[in-house]
Amino acid sequence: MADFLGIHGTALAVREQRLQVLAANIANADTPHYKAQDLDFNGALNAALAAQRGGPLEQGNAISTAVTNAHYLRPSSQPSLDGNTVDGDRENAAFAQASLEYRASLSFVEAKVRGMLTAITGQ
């Protein structure tokens, strides 16, 4: 199945992980000493694809390892007095952009599956 979906299946999974990281930032906006995190999407995607090509790892393991290695703490432009580095406006904007990117990846996967179903059913 990974061969059929190509890069799009892996990209969808990595984008989902990034959405979870950004959602955690938004949820912890008022948590003292919470450090905003993000995910290097390109780095995680490239690492996951390389691991899938180069070894016997399962796709899920390759993705989770790549995502873990691509996590980083996002520096704050203006940290709060309690040490929290989450900027609500920045996080909401990043989440909105990541949601659009996730939807675009999902559209690619849907188109691939729809094309395969058309080929199978002959319609």
Phi and psi restraints in degrees (value plus and minus 20) as a CYANA .aco file:
   2 ALA   PHI     -83.0   -43.0
   2 ALA   PSI     -55.5   -15.5
   3 ASP   PHI     -85.9   -45.9
   3 ASP   PSI     -58.1   -18.1
   4 PHE   PHI     -86.1   -46.1
   4 PHE   PSI     -64.9   -24.9
   5 LEU   PHI     -99.5   -59.5
   5 LEU   PSI     -40.4    -0.4
   6 GLY   PHI      44.4    84.4
   6 GLY   PSI    -158.4  -118.4
   7 ILE   PHI     -90.5   -50.5
   7 ILE   PSI     -43.3    -3.3
   8 HIS   PHI     -86.3   -46.3
   8 HIS   PSI     -57.3   -17.3
   9 GLY   PHI     -85.2   -45.2
   9 GLY   PSI     -63.7   -23.7
  10 THR   PHI     -87.6   -47.6
  10 THR   PSI     -62.2   -22.2
  11 ALA   PHI     -81.1   -41.1
  11 ALA   PSI     -59.4   -19.4
  12 LEU   PHI     -82.4   -42.4
  12 LEU   PSI     -63.6   -23.6
  13 ALA   PHI     -85.8   -45.8
  13 ALA   PSI     -60.7   -20.7
  14 VAL   PHI     -88.6   -48.6
  14 VAL   PSI     -59.0   -19.0
  15 ARG   PHI     -83.7   -43.7
  15 ARG   PSI     -56.9   -16.9
  16 GLU   PHI     -82.0   -42.0
  16 GLU   PSI     -62.6   -22.6
  17 GLN   PHI     -83.1   -43.1
  17 GLN   PSI     -59.3   -19.3
  18 ARG   PHI     -85.9   -45.9
  18 ARG   PSI     -59.5   -19.5
  19 LEU   PHI     -80.5   -40.5
  19 LEU   PSI     -58.8   -18.8
  20 GLN   PHI     -85.1   -45.1
  20 GLN   PSI     -59.6   -19.6
  21 VAL   PHI     -84.5   -44.5
  21 VAL   PSI     -65.5   -25.5
  22 LEU   PHI     -86.4   -46.4
  22 LEU   PSI     -57.0   -17.0
  23 ALA   PHI     -84.6   -44.6
  23 ALA   PSI     -57.5   -17.5
  24 ALA   PHI     -84.6   -44.6
  24 ALA   PSI     -57.5   -17.5
  25 ASN   PHI     -81.4   -41.4
  25 ASN   PSI     -66.3   -26.3
  26 ILE   PHI     -83.7   -43.7
  26 ILE   PSI     -62.1   -22.1
  27 ALA   PHI     -86.1   -46.1
  27 ALA   PSI     -48.4    -8.4
  28 ASN   PHI    -123.1   -83.1
  28 ASN   PSI       3.6    43.6
  29 ALA   PHI     -80.8   -40.8
  29 ALA   PSI     -46.3    -6.3
  30 ASP   PHI    -128.1   -88.1
  30 ASP   PSI     -10.4    29.6
  31 THR   PHI    -103.4   -63.4
  31 THR   PSI     101.4   141.4
  32 PRO   PHI     -79.4   -39.4
  32 PRO   PSI     119.0   159.0
  33 HIS   PHI      45.6    85.6
  33 HIS   PSI      -6.3    33.7
  34 TYR   PHI     -96.7   -56.7
  34 TYR   PSI     112.8   152.8
  35 LYS   PHI    -123.5   -83.5
  35 LYS   PSI     104.6   144.6
  36 ALA   PHI     -82.0   -42.0
  36 ALA   PSI     117.9   157.9
  37 GLN   PHI    -140.6  -100.6
  37 GLN   PSI     141.4   181.4
  38 ASP   PHI    -169.9  -129.9
  38 ASP   PSI     157.9   197.9
  39 LEU   PHI    -151.0  -111.0
  39 LEU   PSI     109.4   149.4
  40 ASP   PHI     -97.9   -57.9
  40 ASP   PSI      76.9   116.9
  41 PHE   PHI     -79.2   -39.2
  41 PHE   PSI     -68.9   -28.9
  42 ASN   PHI     -82.2   -42.2
  42 ASN   PSI     -62.8   -22.8
  43 GLY   PHI     -84.2   -44.2
  43 GLY   PSI     -62.7   -22.7
  44 ALA   PHI     -86.9   -46.9
  44 ALA   PSI     -61.7   -21.7
  45 LEU   PHI     -84.3   -44.3
  45 LEU   PSI     -66.4   -26.4
  46 ASN   PHI     -82.9   -42.9
  46 ASN   PSI     -61.2   -21.2
  47 ALA   PHI     -86.4   -46.4
  47 ALA   PSI     -60.7   -20.7
  48 ALA   PHI     -85.5   -45.5
  48 ALA   PSI     -62.4   -22.4
  49 LEU   PHI     -86.0   -46.0
  49 LEU   PSI     -60.0   -20.0
  50 ALA   PHI     -85.5   -45.5
  50 ALA   PSI     -60.6   -20.6
  51 ALA   PHI     -87.3   -47.3
  51 ALA   PSI     -56.8   -16.8
  52 GLN   PHI     -88.3   -48.3
  52 GLN   PSI     -56.9   -16.9
  53 ARG   PHI     -96.6   -56.6
  53 ARG   PSI     -57.7   -17.7
  54 GLY   PHI    -110.2   -70.2
  54 GLY   PSI     -30.9     9.1
  55 GLY   PHI    -170.9  -130.9
  55 GLY   PSI     158.6   198.6
  56 PRO   PHI    -105.0   -65.0
  56 PRO   PSI      -6.7    33.3
  57 LEU   PHI     -83.5   -43.5
  57 LEU   PSI     126.3   166.3
  58 GLU   PHI     -90.2   -50.2
  58 GLU   PSI     137.3   177.3
  59 GLN   PHI     -79.4   -39.4
  59 GLN   PSI     -64.3   -24.3
  60 GLY   PHI     -81.6   -41.6
  60 GLY   PSI     -60.8   -20.8
  61 ASN   PHI     -86.0   -46.0
  61 ASN   PSI     -60.8   -20.8
  62 ALA   PHI     -83.1   -43.1
  62 ALA   PSI     -62.1   -22.1
  63 ILE   PHI     -88.1   -48.1
  63 ILE   PSI     -66.6   -26.6
  64 SER   PHI     -84.9   -44.9
  64 SER   PSI     -57.7   -17.7
  65 THR   PHI     -86.1   -46.1
  65 THR   PSI     -63.9   -23.9
  66 ALA   PHI     -83.7   -43.7
  66 ALA   PSI     -61.6   -21.6
  67 VAL   PHI     -86.0   -46.0
  67 VAL   PSI     -62.4   -22.4
  68 THR   PHI     -80.4   -40.4
  68 THR   PSI     -62.1   -22.1
  69 ASN   PHI     -93.3   -53.3
  69 ASN   PSI     -39.8     0.2
  70 ALA   PHI    -113.9   -73.9
  70 ALA   PSI     -22.5    17.5
  71 HIS   PHI     -87.7   -47.7
  71 HIS   PSI     123.2   163.2
  72 TYR   PHI    -170.4  -130.4
  72 TYR   PSI     136.9   176.9
  73 LEU   PHI    -103.0   -63.0
  73 LEU   PSI     109.1   149.1
  74 ARG   PHI    -105.8   -65.8
  74 ARG   PSI     104.8   144.8
  75 PRO   PHI     -88.0   -48.0
  75 PRO   PSI     127.5   167.5
  76 SER   PHI    -117.7   -77.7
  76 SER   PSI     122.0   162.0
  77 SER   PHI     -98.6   -58.6
  77 SER   PSI     -44.1    -4.1
  78 GLN   PHI    -174.1  -134.1
  78 GLN   PSI      64.4   104.4
  79 PRO   PHI     -86.0   -46.0
  79 PRO   PSI     132.2   172.2
  80 SER   PHI    -102.4   -62.4
  80 SER   PSI     151.9   191.9
  81 LEU   PHI     -86.1   -46.1
  81 LEU   PSI     -46.9    -6.9
  82 ASP   PHI    -108.6   -68.6
  82 ASP   PSI     -13.7    26.3
  83 GLY   PHI      68.7   108.7
  83 GLY   PSI     -19.3    20.7
  84 ASN   PHI     -96.0   -56.0
  84 ASN   PSI     113.4   153.4
  85 THR   PHI    -127.9   -87.9
  85 THR   PSI      -7.3    32.7
  86 VAL   PHI    -100.8   -60.8
  86 VAL   PSI     105.3   145.3
  87 ASP   PHI    -123.6   -83.6
  87 ASP   PSI      89.8   129.8
  88 GLY   PHI     -75.0   -35.0
  88 GLY   PSI     -65.6   -25.6
  89 ASP   PHI     -84.7   -44.7
  89 ASP   PSI     -63.0   -23.0
  90 ARG   PHI     -84.2   -44.2
  90 ARG   PSI     -61.7   -21.7
  91 GLU   PHI     -86.5   -46.5
  91 GLU   PSI     -62.1   -22.1
  92 ASN   PHI     -83.9   -43.9
  92 ASN   PSI     -59.9   -19.9
  93 ALA   PHI     -86.6   -46.6
  93 ALA   PSI     -63.0   -23.0
  94 ALA   PHI     -84.7   -44.7
  94 ALA   PSI     -58.7   -18.7
  95 PHE   PHI     -86.8   -46.8
  95 PHE   PSI     -61.0   -21.0
  96 ALA   PHI     -83.4   -43.4
  96 ALA   PSI     -63.3   -23.3
  97 GLN   PHI     -85.0   -45.0
  97 GLN   PSI     -63.5   -23.5
  98 ALA   PHI     -84.5   -44.5
  98 ALA   PSI     -53.7   -13.7
  99 SER   PHI     -85.4   -45.4
  99 SER   PSI     -61.8   -21.8
 100 LEU   PHI     -83.9   -43.9
 100 LEU   PSI     -61.5   -21.5
 101 GLU   PHI     -85.3   -45.3
 101 GLU   PSI     -59.1   -19.1
 102 TYR   PHI     -82.7   -42.7
 102 TYR   PSI     -63.7   -23.7
 103 ARG   PHI     -83.9   -43.9
 103 ARG   PSI     -57.5   -17.5
 104 ALA   PHI     -83.8   -43.8
 104 ALA   PSI     -64.5   -24.5
 105 SER   PHI     -83.2   -43.2
 105 SER   PSI     -60.1   -20.1
 106 LEU   PHI     -83.8   -43.8
 106 LEU   PSI     -57.3   -17.3
 107 SER   PHI     -83.8   -43.8
 107 SER   PSI     -59.6   -19.6
 108 PHE   PHI     -82.7   -42.7
 108 PHE   PSI     -64.3   -24.3
 109 VAL   PHI     -84.3   -44.3
 109 VAL   PSI     -63.9   -23.9
 110 GLU   PHI     -79.9   -39.9
 110 GLU   PSI     -61.0   -21.0
 111 ALA   PHI     -85.2   -45.2
 111 ALA   PSI     -60.1   -20.1
 112 LYS   PHI     -83.4   -43.4
 112 LYS   PSI     -66.0   -26.0
 113 VAL   PHI     -86.5   -46.5
 113 VAL   PSI     -61.6   -21.6
 114 ARG   PHI     -81.2   -41.2
 114 ARG   PSI     -61.1   -21.1
 115 GLY   PHI     -83.7   -43.7
 115 GLY   PSI     -59.8   -19.8
 116 MET   PHI     -87.1   -47.1
 116 MET   PSI     -62.1   -22.1
 117 LEU   PHI     -83.1   -43.1
 117 LEU   PSI     -57.7   -17.7
 118 THR   PHI     -83.2   -43.2
 118 THR   PSI     -62.2   -22.2
 119 ALA   PHI     -87.0   -47.0
 119 ALA   PSI     -58.3   -18.3
 120 ILE   PHI     -89.4   -49.4
 120 ILE   PSI     -65.8   -25.8
 121 THR   PHI    -101.6   -61.6
 121 THR   PSI     -37.2     2.8
 122 GLY   PHI      53.7    93.7
 122 GLY   PSI       4.0    44.0
